[in-house]
C-alpha cells in the first residue's frame, strides 16, 4: 500500500487542505533551513534531496543525499517537529507534487483515529527505514574515517 492510496482511502480530499503544483527540472521545492509544515507527495517525476555540508569553517558544499521517485514522499519530519527543514529538495525533471497541510492532516488523524492510525503507522515505518539507512551510512563513514586516521578518533 502506498501513502497516496492510504490518504485517498482515508478521505482526506475535502477534509484536509491540499493542492498540487508542477515544477521544472532544477526548481527548488523545499529549501534547507526554511520553516514549513507541509507533507509532499511525488505524483509524477523525481526529486533530489540535497544537504549543505560544512567542509571547513569557510567552505560549504551542497551534496545529494537521496533520490525520490513518483509515489515517494518527503517533509514528514515537519509533521512532528517545529524545526527548520533539514534538507533541500530539487526537481530532477518535470514533477507534479501534491502538497498536504501538515497541521490539517494531524487534526484529521486525531479526529478520525481509525483512518489516521494506518497513515501514522505508514509514516512511522518509513521514518524507521530512513533512520536505519542513515545509521548504515554513518557507520560506513565512521569506518572510513577510522581507517584513514589509523584507528584514532
Residue pairs with C-beta under 8 A, 6 or more apart in sequence:
1 118
1 122
2 71
3 41
3 71
3 73
3 119
3 122
3 123
3 126
4 41
4 43
4 71
4 98
6 118
6 119
6 122
7 41
7 100
7 119
9 115
9 118
10 108
10 112
10 115
10 116
10 118
10 119
11 115
12 18
12 100
12 105
12 108
15 108
16 100
16 101
16 104
16 105
16 107
16 108
17 100
17 101
17 104
18 98
18 99
18 100
18 101
18 104
19 98
19 99
20 43
20 96
20 97
20 98
20 99
21 96
21 97
21 99
22 94
22 95
22 96
22 97
23 29
23 45
23 91
23 94
23 95
23 96
23 97
24 91
24 94
25 91
25 92
25 93
25 94
26 90
26 91
27 90
27 91
27 95
28 88
28 89
28 90
29 40
29 47
29 89
29 90
29 91
29 95
29 97
30 36
30 40
30 74
30 75
30 85
30 87
30 88
30 89
31 85
31 88
32 50
32 51
32 52
32 84
32 85
32 86
32 87
32 88
33 84
33 85
34 84
34 85
35 84
35 85
36 75
36 78
36 85
36 102
37 78
37 79
37 101
37 102
37 103
38 75
38 78
38 99
38 100
38 101
38 102
39 73
39 75
39 76
39 78
39 79
39 99
39 100
39 102
39 105
40 73
40 74
40 75
40 89
40 97
40 98
40 99
40 100
41 72
41 73
41 97
41 98
41 100
42 68
42 69
42 70
42 71
42 72
42 73
42 74
42 95
42 96
42 97
43 70
43 95
43 96
43 97
43 98
44 70
44 94
44 95
44 96
45 70
45 91
45 92
45 93
45 94
45 95
45 96
46 67
46 68
46 69
46 70
46 91
46 92
46 93
46 95
47 67
47 68
47 74
47 89
47 90
47 91
47 92
47 95
48 64
48 66
48 67
48 89
48 90
48 92
49 64
49 65
49 66
49 67
49 68
49 74
49 87
49 88
49 89
50 62
50 63
50 64
50 65
50 87
50 88
50 89
50 90
51 62
51 63
51 65
51 86
51 87
51 88
52 60
52 61
52 62
52 88
53 60
53 61
53 62
53 63
54 60
55 61
62 88
65 87
67 92
68 74
73 126
74 89
75 85
75 89
75 102
76 123
76 126
76 127
77 83
77 86
77 127
78 85
78 102
79 102
79 105
79 106
79 123
105 119
108 115
108 116
109 115
109 116
109 117
109 119
109 120
110 116
146 152
146 153
